[in-house]
């Protein structure tokens, strides 16, 4: 499984797949536990790329319904 470490790297990845978000938006999703992630070591945040791909697909689907 490919991993994305940290919010900054997630921002770059999301931009590369055409779903740009701000750091503030990501932090809000993290606080609300609305984005798949894990914290294996203290403050390090890790995102599984396949989970993020699924999450982006769901966000796009929800965006198209509104």
C-alpha positions as CSV (number, residue, x, y, z in Angstrom):
1,X,0.0,0.0,0.0
2,X,1.3,3.4,-1.0
3,X,1.4,5.9,1.8
4,X,1.2,9.7,1.8
5,X,3.0,11.2,4.9
6,X,1.8,14.6,6.2
7,X,-0.8,17.1,5.2
8,X,1.6,19.0,2.8
9,X,2.2,15.8,0.8
10,X,-1.5,15.2,0.7
11,X,-2.1,18.7,-0.6
12,X,0.3,18.0,-3.4
13,X,-1.3,14.7,-4.2
14,X,-4.8,16.1,-4.2
15,X,-3.7,18.9,-6.5
16,X,-2.2,16.3,-8.9
17,X,-5.4,14.4,-9.2
18,X,-7.5,17.5,-9.8
19,X,-9.1,17.8,-6.4
20,X,-7.2,20.8,-4.8
21,X,-8.0,21.6,-1.2
22,X,-6.6,24.1,1.3
23,X,-4.6,23.1,4.4
24,X,-7.5,24.5,6.5
25,X,-10.0,22.3,4.7
26,X,-7.8,19.2,5.3
27,X,-7.4,20.1,9.0
28,X,-11.2,20.6,9.4
29,X,-11.7,17.1,7.8
30,X,-9.1,15.7,10.2
31,X,-10.8,17.2,13.2
32,X,-14.2,16.0,12.1
33,X,-12.7,12.5,11.2
34,X,-14.1,12.9,7.7
35,X,-10.9,11.9,5.8
36,X,-9.2,8.5,6.2
37,X,-5.9,8.7,8.0
38,X,-3.8,7.3,10.8
39,X,-1.4,8.6,13.4
40,X,1.2,5.9,13.9
41,X,3.8,8.0,15.7
42,X,2.8,11.0,17.7
43,X,1.8,13.9,15.5
44,X,2.8,12.1,12.2
45,X,-0.3,11.8,10.0
46,X,-0.3,9.1,7.3
47,X,-2.8,8.7,4.5
48,X,-3.2,5.5,2.6
49,X,-3.3,6.5,-1.1
50,X,-6.0,3.9,-2.1
51,X,-8.2,5.1,0.8
52,X,-7.7,8.7,-0.4
53,X,-8.5,7.8,-4.0
54,X,-11.8,6.2,-2.7
55,X,-12.5,9.3,-0.5
56,X,-11.9,11.7,-3.5
57,X,-14.3,9.6,-5.6
58,X,-16.9,9.8,-2.9
59,X,-16.4,13.5,-2.5
60,X,-16.8,14.1,-6.3
61,X,-19.9,11.9,-6.3
62,X,-21.4,13.9,-3.4
63,X,-20.5,17.2,-5.1
64,X,-22.3,16.2,-8.3
65,X,-25.4,15.4,-6.3
66,X,-25.7,18.9,-4.8
